[in-house]
Amino acid sequence: MIRLALRVDRAHAEVALAELLELAPSGVEEVDLGDLVEYAVYGAPGELPTLPDLEAAVGDALVAVSTSELEDDWDERWKAFHQPLVLAAADPAAPPRLAVRPPWEAPLGAVTEIVIDPAQAFGTGAHATTRLCLELLLALADEEARGPLLDLGCGSGVLAIAAVALGWEPVLAVDYDPLSVEATRVNAAVNGVALEARAGDLRREPMPAAPTVLANLLRPLLLDYASALAAPGDPPATLIASGLLVHEADEVASAFAAVGLRERERRERGEWAALLLTR
Ligand SMILES: C[S@@+](CC[C@H](N)C(=O)[O-])C[C@H]1O[C@@H](n2cnc3c(N)ncnc32)[C@H](O)[C@@H]1O
């Protein structure tokens, strides 16, 4: 197993991350090094992006790329990187409300428990952006009448699967990456939930309308989605927008305000932010 690490200064971190996620959608490890951020991807030799790909991707922002071969304990390190996500109930005596765990972890006793194989596509629950979406989804589940839901940029399907498990129906999951669509179908079957997963590129075609939309995408895609909603059609009644850096949240909130979606809640975790917007 190879670990390919890329260090960039914080000001260019977003560009580097967006490009790395395109090249390695199954997830990126993030290490905070003060003024620098290190992003690392893991893979077998031949599976990882090559150095010229990375240089082209991040251009001026490139600080350093390094490759290291992992010792025999790489599988343990891979597992340590993919820790389960547990969202606790407000009452500490109650069982956790939601857990997302890799298949090798024993059940965690949560009310809603989802199994996601981290080898397949982005979205193990471990990333702050996914976690923020799941937190806001749980808050919605407490108050919203649940109906049709669209998961835009579904990755592994973790959010769509959680939505079905929490009572939304029917759930449609869309991603432009065929591997993500396939991973979502496989993960839905593993978790015994019914949903539809299909390929679609929000930059090239209109996205299906739904009263509730989850969009864990990076800033440029969220801005594209906001522009697309400006065209005639029904904006969602509720939108969870995640994948934003804290300093980008105002700009994205304004873009959605322009199409009639008002910010109801903002949550932050480290450098990441997510918005709950309603019509
Ligand atoms: C940050 S991941 C989110 C994955 C998962 N929903 C989660 O929350 O963990 C963003 C996803 O958006 C997808 N994506 C990127 N560009 C897209 C586009 N133009 N149209 C549709 N999906 C796109 C990527 O393939 C990726 O799976």
PDBQT file of the ligand as one rigid body, heavy atoms in Angstrom, charges set to zero:
ROOT
HETATM    1  C1  LIG A 301     -17.753  15.557  -1.107  1.00  0.00    +0.000 C 
HETATM    2  S1  LIG A 301     -18.380  14.182  -1.983  1.00  0.00    +0.000 S 
HETATM    3  C2  LIG A 301     -19.839  13.836  -1.026  1.00  0.00    +0.000 C 
HETATM    4  C3  LIG A 301     -20.171  12.350  -0.933  1.00  0.00    +0.000 C 
HETATM    5  C4  LIG A 301     -21.291  11.981   0.045  1.00  0.00    +0.000 C 
HETATM    6  N1  LIG A 301     -22.555  12.605  -0.347  1.00  0.00    +0.000 N 
HETATM    7  C5  LIG A 301     -20.944  12.404   1.458  1.00  0.00    +0.000 C 
HETATM    8  O1  LIG A 301     -21.586  13.306   1.983  1.00  0.00    +0.000 OA
HETATM    9  O2  LIG A 301     -20.038  11.833   2.072  1.00  0.00    +0.000 OA
HETATM   10  C6  LIG A 301     -19.010  14.981  -3.437  1.00  0.00    +0.000 C 
HETATM   11  C7  LIG A 301     -19.581  14.058  -4.499  1.00  0.00    +0.000 C 
HETATM   12  O3  LIG A 301     -20.034  14.875  -5.576  1.00  0.00    +0.000 OA
HETATM   13  C8  LIG A 301     -19.795  14.219  -6.805  1.00  0.00    +0.000 C 
HETATM   14  N2  LIG A 301     -19.757  15.216  -7.878  1.00  0.00    +0.000 N 
HETATM   15  C9  LIG A 301     -18.716  16.031  -8.212  1.00  0.00    +0.000 A 
HETATM   16  N3  LIG A 301     -19.048  16.786  -9.283  1.00  0.00    +0.000 NA
HETATM   17  C10 LIG A 301     -20.314  16.455  -9.631  1.00  0.00    +0.000 A 
HETATM   18  C11 LIG A 301     -21.200  16.890 -10.678  1.00  0.00    +0.000 A 
HETATM   19  N4  LIG A 301     -20.829  17.820 -11.545  1.00  0.00    +0.000 N 
HETATM   20  N5  LIG A 301     -22.433  16.350 -10.748  1.00  0.00    +0.000 NA
HETATM   21  C12 LIG A 301     -22.807  15.387  -9.869  1.00  0.00    +0.000 A 
HETATM   22  N6  LIG A 301     -22.005  14.921  -8.867  1.00  0.00    +0.000 NA
HETATM   23  C13 LIG A 301     -20.779  15.453  -8.742  1.00  0.00    +0.000 A 
HETATM   24  C14 LIG A 301     -18.460  13.506  -6.564  1.00  0.00    +0.000 C 
HETATM   25  O4  LIG A 301     -18.309  12.414  -7.465  1.00  0.00    +0.000 OA
HETATM   26  C15 LIG A 301     -18.578  13.084  -5.099  1.00  0.00    +0.000 C 
HETATM   27  O5  LIG A 301     -19.090  11.770  -4.987  1.00  0.00    +0.000 OA
ENDROOT
TORSDOF 0
